[in-house]
Amino acid sequence: MSFPRYKVFLHRPADRGLMAVVRAVVDLTRFAAAEAEFRMWEAFHRGRAVVLVTHLERAELYVEQFAARGLPASIEPA
């Protein structure tokens, strides 16, 4: 049985420092600092970055966790 997959996007934060974004990505995912920094810069320059692709419940959890840290995130079907 296959579950639908969803992309979790991290959006450019309006009022958060760049290192706070990196720290949040490292804390919430299994990314090393270099990968987290890449995602942060992608979100900064492009407006959003795909953080991961997962099932709906886990994607919603990540959005909630990023929101708790003051970071905008969203999900879309993969």
N, C-alpha and C positions, 0 to 999 in steps of 0.2 A: 504494500500500500504506500503510495507516494503522496506527501502533503504538498500543497501549493507553497511556493517559496516567495519571500518578500525581501526587498532591499531596504536596509536601514540607511537613511541619509542623514548626515550631519550638515547643518546649514551654517553659513557664516554668522558668527555671533556678533551682535551689535555692541555689546558692552562688556565683553569678557576679554581678558588678556590672552595672548596667543599661547603662552605656556600653561595657562589654566586649561585650555582646550587639550593640549598634548597630555597633560596630567590626567584629565578625565578619560581620554581615550585609552591610555595605558591602564588606568584603574578598572575600567569597565570591560575591556576586551583582553585578549591575550597578546596584543601587539607589543613589540619592543618599542623603545622610544623613537627609533628612526622611522618605523612604519607609522607610528602615531603622528609624528611630525609631518610626514608626507601627506597624511589625510587632513591634517590641520591646514597646511598650505593649499591643498586642493580646494578645500571648503572656502578658504580666504579668497583665493583668486577666481574660482569658478562659481562661487555662491553656495555650492554644496558638494559633498563627497560621499561616495558609497562607503560605509563602514563595514558592513557585512551583509550576507544573504542567509536567511534562516526561515523557520516556520513562523506563522503569524503571532502566536502567543509570545515567543521569545523576542520577536521584532518589537511588539508592543511594550515588552518589559524594558528593552534598551531605550526606546523613546522616553519612557517614564524616568529611567535612570539618568539620561542626559538632561531631561527637564528639571530634575531635582538638583542638578548642578548648574542650572541656569543656562543650559545650552539648547538651542532649537534643533529638533530632529523630526524626521517624518518617515513614513513607510510607503512603499509602492509595490505592487505585484512585480515579481522578477520576470 
